[in-house]
Amino acid sequence: MTDTTEWIPQAACVGDDMDDWFRERSVTVDGIAATLHARRVCEGCPVREACLDRALDEEGACGVDNRHGIRGGLDGRQRHNLARRRARAALAATAPH
């Protein structure tokens, strides 16, 4: 995948406090959990998939404990699981039939 950043200005989070995307679940922003706020912004983002792909690319083979924050609408554990599913699918696609 060729990573570009052309999509970043279109992100729904542009102008938000990006710290909210990396706070603990117990921290609240305007009365809601910071992580829920981040997920809600990501939900309607027109470049969510590009953001998620970039996160997965940057995180590479990191374990679950090294994936932080909400990126592309997913938390670290969800991105870890998605990366594992994609890796398995890619391996299965190249296996002889």
Phi, psi and chi 1 to 4 in degrees:
 res  aa     phi    psi   chi1   chi2   chi3   chi4
   1 MET       -  132.9  173.7  175.6  111.7      -
   2 THR   -91.9  116.0  -57.4      -      -      -
   3 ASP   -88.7  127.1 -175.1   37.5      -      -
   4 THR  -124.1  166.5   66.5      -      -      -
   5 THR  -115.8   14.6   56.0      -      -      -
   6 GLU   -59.7  -25.3  -64.3  168.0    1.5      -
   7 TRP   -77.9  -20.5   54.2  -91.1      -      -
   8 ILE   -55.4  -44.9  -68.2  175.5      -      -
   9 PRO   -61.2  -19.2  -23.7   33.8      -      -
  10 GLN   -88.4   -5.8  -60.3  167.7   38.6      -
  11 ALA   -65.9  139.8      -      -      -      -
  12 ALA   -64.9  -21.2      -      -      -      -
  13 CYS   -86.1   -6.7   61.3      -      -      -
  14 VAL   -57.2  126.4  168.3      -      -      -
  15 GLY    95.9  -14.3      -      -      -      -
  16 ASP   -81.4  163.5  -80.6   10.5      -      -
  17 ASP   -76.7  105.6 -178.9   -3.1      -      -
  18 MET   -66.0  -14.3  -66.3  -46.8  -62.5      -
  19 ASP   -59.5  -29.9  -73.8  -15.6      -      -
  20 ASP   -60.4  -28.3  -68.1  -12.6      -      -
  21 TRP   -77.2  -11.8  -86.6 -110.6      -      -
  22 PHE  -124.8   17.7  -64.7   90.3      -      -
  23 ARG   -86.1  163.8  -64.7 -170.3 -165.1  -79.9
  24 GLU   -72.5  155.6  -64.8  -61.1  -42.1      -
  25 ARG   -58.2  -29.9  -68.4  172.7 -164.7 -117.1
  26 SER   -76.4  -14.2   60.0      -      -      -
  27 VAL   -80.0  133.9  175.6      -      -      -
  28 THR  -109.4  149.9   60.9      -      -      -
  29 VAL  -128.3  118.1  176.6      -      -      -
  30 ASP    51.5   38.7  -63.2  -30.4      -      -
  31 GLY    86.2   -2.6      -      -      -      -
  32 ILE  -122.5  156.4   64.7  168.3      -      -
  33 ALA   -58.5  137.1      -      -      -      -
  34 ALA   -56.0  -39.5      -      -      -      -
  35 THR   -66.9  -36.1   54.4      -      -      -
  36 LEU   -67.9  -40.4  179.9   57.7      -      -
  37 HIS   -58.1  -47.0  165.8   73.7      -      -
  38 ALA   -61.7  -44.9      -      -      -      -
  39 ARG   -61.6  -39.3  -73.3  177.5 -170.5  -87.5
  40 ARG   -64.6  -39.6  -74.9 -178.5  178.1  170.0
  41 VAL   -65.7  -43.4  172.4      -      -      -
  42 CYS   -64.3  -33.1  -69.5      -      -      -
  43 GLU   -50.7  -46.2 -131.3  171.5   59.6      -
  44 GLY  -100.7   14.3      -      -      -      -
  45 CYS   -74.0  130.7 -177.3      -      -      -
  46 PRO   -71.7  -14.4   26.4  -33.7      -      -
  47 VAL  -120.0   26.6  -66.4      -      -      -
  48 ARG   -56.1  -44.8 -179.9  178.8  175.3 -175.5
  49 GLU   -63.8  -40.9  -72.3  -60.6  -43.6      -
  50 ALA   -64.5  -39.6      -      -      -      -
  51 CYS   -63.7  -45.6  179.9      -      -      -
  52 LEU   -63.5  -44.3  179.2   57.3      -      -
  53 ASP   -60.6  -40.9  -72.7  -17.3      -      -
  54 ARG   -64.3  -43.4  172.3  120.2 -172.4 -129.1
  55 ALA   -59.7  -46.7      -      -      -      -
  56 LEU   -63.2  -39.2  -66.8  172.7      -      -
  57 ASP   -65.1  -46.1 -172.3   48.3      -      -
  58 GLU   -65.8  -37.0  -73.3  176.6    0.2      -
  59 GLU   -78.1  -20.4  -67.6  166.8  -19.0      -
  60 GLY    50.5 -126.4      -      -      -      -
  61 ALA   -95.3   22.1      -      -      -      -
  62 CYS   -56.9  146.1  -74.0      -      -      -
  63 GLY   -75.1  173.0      -      -      -      -
  64 VAL   -60.2  -34.2   68.1      -      -      -
  65 ASP   -74.0   -9.8  -67.0  -26.2      -      -
  66 ASN  -109.3   17.1  -66.8  -45.8      -      -
  67 ARG  -114.8  115.6  -64.8  174.3 -171.2 -102.1
  68 HIS  -119.3  150.0  -54.7  -73.5      -      -
  69 GLY    78.8  179.1      -      -      -      -
  70 ILE   -97.8  122.9  -55.8  -63.4      -      -
  71 ARG  -138.5  129.0  -61.4 -177.9   71.9 -174.4
  72 GLY    62.0   23.9      -      -      -      -
  73 GLY    85.4   -1.6      -      -      -      -
  74 LEU  -115.6  147.9  -57.4 -179.9      -      -
  75 ASP   -84.4  177.4   64.9   26.1      -      -
  76 GLY   -58.5  -43.3      -      -      -      -
  77 ARG   -64.5  -42.6  179.7  167.6  -57.0  -78.1
  78 GLN   -64.3  -40.6  -68.4  168.7  -41.8      -
  79 ARG   -66.9  -38.4  -69.9 -167.6  -48.7  -82.1
  80 HIS   -60.1  -47.6  173.8   73.3      -      -
  81 ASN   -64.2  -40.6  -68.6  -22.8      -      -
  82 LEU   -63.5  -43.2  176.3   59.9      -      -
  83 ALA   -61.1  -40.6      -      -      -      -
  84 ARG   -65.2  -42.7  -70.6  178.6   61.9 -163.4
  85 ARG   -62.7  -43.4  -75.0 -167.9  -53.2  -88.1
  86 ARG   -64.4  -39.7  -74.4 -175.4  177.6 -178.2
  87 ALA   -64.7  -42.6      -      -      -      -
  88 ARG   -63.2  -42.1  -83.9 -169.9 -127.0  124.6
  89 ALA   -64.6  -41.4      -      -      -      -
  90 ALA   -64.7  -39.8      -      -      -      -
  91 LEU   -64.9  -43.3 -172.0   60.0      -      -
  92 ALA   -64.1  -34.8      -      -      -      -
  93 ALA   -68.8  -25.7      -      -      -      -
  94 THR   -97.0   -7.2   60.2      -      -      -
  95 ALA   -71.4  143.5      -      -      -      -
  96 PRO   -64.0  144.5    5.9   -6.9      -      -
  97 HIS   -94.7      -  -61.5  -71.8      -      -
